[in-house]
Amino acid sequence: MIVKIIFWLLLVDSLIVNYIAWSKCEAYFSTFALFRRYFPITKGWTIWYLVLSLFIGYLIYFYKI
């Protein structure tokens, strides 16, 4: 049960990060200017994060965890 909760949290987080990366969300850029300098959100990183989250979900479903 806890594994599925962690998966759903990862999936929602990766979807939000993808939305921010692809939409050029102005609130992120203005609010976290200093943080953004050291941890940039790039489209490539966010796609891999989404793919890995979906892969974890596939493994959970496949192995019936």
C-alpha positions, 0 to 999 in steps of 0.5 A: 500500500505504501509503495503505491502511495509513493508511486502516485506522489512521484507521478504527480510530482513529475507531472507538475515539473513537466508542466512547469518546464514546458509551459515556462511558468512565470511564477517559478521563474520570478519566485525562485530566481536564486534557486533556479540558477543552481537547479535549472528545470530542463525539459530533458531532465523532466521527461526522464523523471516522468519516464522513470516514474511511469516505469516504477508504476509499471513494475508495481503493476507487473509484480503486483506489489 
